């Protein structure tokens, strides 16, 4: 079954642990489409289990892009991700192909869907080293003073994005929030949002995923990363990896590490839900589906996608 022309973009988004990957793979298999990842940690090699990266079998069966494209001790900027994603989409469109963009990283998705104009500031290694040497809380408080709008969009524990926002300010002399605007793409977009029916159900899915990750060898993965890149690797301070690293360092027992991972992931999922349902994120119309409902039958998904009324072209340039 062919898609209406011109080719566009199918987006599968939602909070963590809502089944985005499985639905994207189902669509890709049914319609022979490629998948582009929009996950800010899956771009890094070796961070596999803790990011719920598609398995090697899944990646072998369906062409996946923008996974494992950077080393963990490198920083892939949002602008670099956007440039690669936009180039891939343009290449697929030249072939008459509508790709699938899937993920839960709000800024990665927004950079493509809304066509964000992102300051092209090259990494400043000396400045970054100075900022990294400072306490993260201090850096975040500094950002709150210099660029409160950007700070409000960044978690206080997100060291990578905090430093990047400070880097942009010190290089350009202007807050990042003043340098960004949207230039939406001209091609049609169909957005499918995955969600749980209740908050309690979502929490159970998150709890189940943490157990699954541990059973898959998550702790071994972390130890291998530590052995290769050191315990102070910034990515090891991110969600899940930080808590499990504390367990491996005997700062937490395993039960507490699991509990904290679940709690922090639920908090993160709440922020994701707020982001996607917000009115100022330029996502436009999202077709929300319960992850365990009959709406996910391939026939129903096909009907949704092939109804051109469910596609839109973004015109918001704010």
Helices and strands as residue ranges (DSSP letters): E 9-14, H 20-31, E 35-37, G 49-51, H 56-61, E 64-65, H 78-94, E 99-103, H 106-113, E 116-117, H 125-132, H 136-146, H 148-152, H 159-172, H 176-179, E 181-182, E 189-195, H 199-215, H 218-229, G 234-237, H 241-248, H 254-277, E 287-290, G 294-296, H 298-306, G 308-310
